[in-house]
Every structure is written in C-alpha cells, then in structure tokens.
Amino acid sequence: MTQRTATLTVDGNTSEYPVMSGTHGNDVIDIRSLGGKTGMFTYDSGFLSTSSCQSRITFIDGDKGELLYRGYPIEQLAENCNFLEVTYLLKNGELPNAAQKSDFENTIKNHTMVHEQLVKFFQGFRRDAHPMAVMVGVVGALSAFYHDAMDTSDAEHRSISFNRIVAKIPTIVAMAYKYSMGQPFMYPRNDLDYTANFMHMMFGTPCEEYKPNPVLVRALDVIFTLHADHEQNASTSTVRLAGSSGANPFACIAAGIACLWGPSHGGANEACLTMLEEIGDVSRVGEYIKRAKDKNDSFKLMGFGHRVYKNFDPRAKLMGKVCAEVLGELGLENDRLFKLAKELEKIALEDDYFVQKKLYPNVDFYSGIVQRALGIPTSMFTCIFALARTVGWMTQWEEMVTDPEYKIGRPRQLYIGAARRDVPPITKR
Ligand code: ACO
C-alpha cells in the first residue's frame, strides 16, 4: 500500500508528512520533521490534537463510549476479573493463567509492608494535612528507601519497582488515613486478597478482627479496575514526562499523584460530593443547573463532562451499577445524596445546554457516593483513585522507557512576551 501523506503549504512552500494508522482510532500526521522542513512548530495548547506517543495499553473511543485495556472491553474485565488480574494484564499484555495469577498474587503479597523507617516519615506531617499531600510526599520518599532496584535500564529492576509500588500503595493510602484519624497503622494481612487487605488496613483496629464484607470488597475491587488506566490523560502524561528524563519510578508516580489531585482531574469525585452536600436538597437542583450554564459564573457541575467521552463514560455506567449494589447491600437505597445525584443526573441529561455540549456524567459522578457508602471519607477519595491508577502509571512508564523512540519530552512554545530589550541603568527605570 502506498504511504498516505498530508501536505502542508506555508508561504507557497510545500512539505509532506506521513500519515500513521493504529489498530483503532484516529489516524495521526507524523510531524516530527516539521521543524526541520519549515522552521515552524505546531501550536496545540492543552494537546487537543496531539498524540504524544504510540501505545499498546489502553484504547478509548470517546464517541462510542468504549474503553479497552489491552484490547479487552472494560465491561468484561469488570465483570470477569479482579483488580490484580487486570493489573497483570496491564503489566504483561495478556491475562494470567491460573498459575501465573497465583504467582503474581503471592509476589504482590510479599511486598505489601513498608520499611519501618517510612512509618516515622509520616510523623512529620500535621494530622490535618490533606491525605493527597501526604501521598505526594510519602510516595516520592519511597525512592529513598528502595534504591536497590532503581536502574531504569534494567528490566528486572523495573519489574521489582512495579511490584513494590503496586503492593505498597494500598498500605500507604491506609496509613495516610489512619494517621489523619490518630489511629494506629494496621499491618497487612496475607490471608486476605489485595482489596480485602486494603479494607482491613483502612477500617480495622488492633482491638478486634476486621471481617471484610465480600459484596463491599468486590465493589471496591471493581472501582479499582475502572480507574486502573485511561491512556494519555493529564496525570499519566505527567508520569511519562517526568520519567522521560530518566527519573526513578517512585518520583514519577509522586508527580502523577500531584497532577491527579486537581479538581479538573481526579479531585473531581471529592468536588462532586462537596457539591452535592452544598446543593443539599432536590428542590435546589434547578438553581445549580442554572449556575452551571451561566457564563459569568465559574461554577461547573462536578462529575459532568469529559475531554474524550462525548456520548457517555462507560466507567460511569458501571459505577452507577456498583453504586446501586453497595447502597442495596447497606440498606442505603434512600440515601439523601444518592437520590439527589439521581435527580441531578436526570435533569442535566434532559437539559439543552448539557445535551448540546455533550456533557454526560463521568466516572467521578458516582464514585464519591459509593466510596462514602463504603465508609471512606471525602478527603480520601482521590487517594483511592491514585491507588488504582498507579497500575496504569507504572505500565505507561514501563512502555515509555522501553520504547525505541523514547526521548526526553520537551514541548516548544509560542513566545508572546516582551521583545528583546536592554536593561536600562537604575536611574532610568
Ligand atoms: N458543567 C458546566 N459546563 C461545563 C462542564 C460542567 N461540568 N464541563 C464543561 N462545560 C462547558 C464549558 O464551560 C465549555 O463551555 P463553552 O464551550 O461555552 O466555553 C464546554 O462545556 C466545553 O468544556 P471544556 O471545559 O472546554 O472541555 P474540556 O474537554 O476542556 O474539559 C473537563 C473537560 C475538564 C472534564 C470539564 O468538563 C470539567 O471541568 N468537568 C467538571 C470536572 C470533572 O468532573 N472532572 C473529572 C473528569 S474525569 C476524570 O478526571 C476521571
């Protein structure tokens, strides 16, 4: 087949650029030679039209509302696999067989404890610090504890780092929570699976044995799966950019956590619940919808809208289902905020403004309500997201480091500041 090309004409000069096709999705124009051929750069603030890499990990079709991990639809993975199987899939490209699954579970279990010295590190934080602030610090600090396997050019080292961080992140999230509560840290339990163990470390105390409820464990496990990866979103791109300089993986994940914290990204579930609390009652939904539509009001409906999904967010659909299951299990079907969320969703989905701008509930719309029902405090919501997304971040980091086209990330700019000028003597300033 002849190579398709895109032709660009600037000031009468024409240059050609190859068009590349992937397995699914939009074709891309390879403009790597643009600077050399034209002396120009492209301008794409917010990366609305830019592919930053080739990737084999996750595919999203925003118009169809489709999300695939390594080719498998998210609905099938959420239904048939647990989070550690999905983690194995993301890491290795294929689902594990029974022996691989058991091996992987054992490996992760063997890494769940953190260095005792790290426990002291927590004591440096104020008790009322936001847990995400603690997470940024503690995860970054892992590089000071596990430098025996930090040669990023060594596949074995990278694999050990992957396993370590995936195993330790639930322990660290639970420690951040326990620290904020003034309760003792709980050591991991190897008789429990990944998610049940996390719930034990979050909600257990040394005073009595914690018995995880299998329905709630499964719900949280699905939440982890839904958040595990989402191709080149802001935090993942942050991890890749940080890692492109050769920085160690723990530092890169800390950078990802920092980015995820923002309310336009992972902080939206926390912001969504705060918004629902503020609305307070179904009778005030109209008022808030009006505010969301007002150009002069900065208020947005949190949990609505997505850069990529313009029909529906498949994760939101699954999350809605999980939400109903959890509330049913806990007898909270008449939960005030859940009812309010349902009403808000209904009104927004019928409203012209939201229909025309294709603003649908995203994954964060229901995840806050489920997490609240599970007993997770609002300030911890984004930490839960970070826990799950660590798998995606590490997978993307690994892919970048092993990409033969791997280069340090270095965007260019359109400079619009002061033109070159000379510093005047102080008497003339
Ligand atoms: N409420 C009201 N209006 C909205 C909303 C919203 N939630 N989201 C977008 N709009 C409007 C914008 O004002 C804009 O209007 P305009 O065209 O008149 O200027 C239009 O819809 C397009 O929105 P953008 O912000 O330009 O879309 P973008 O793709 O850049 O942003 C984003 C997507 C950041 C998610 C945005 O929809 C938003 O802020 N939503 C609320 C926060 C949220 O839920 N974030 C979670 C995202 S999912 C995740 O990170 C897991």
Residues whose N, C-alpha, C, O or C-beta is under 5 A from the ligand:
A	BS01	ACO	P263 S264 H265 G266 A268 A292 F299 K300 L301 M302 G303 F304 G305 H306 R307 K357 N362
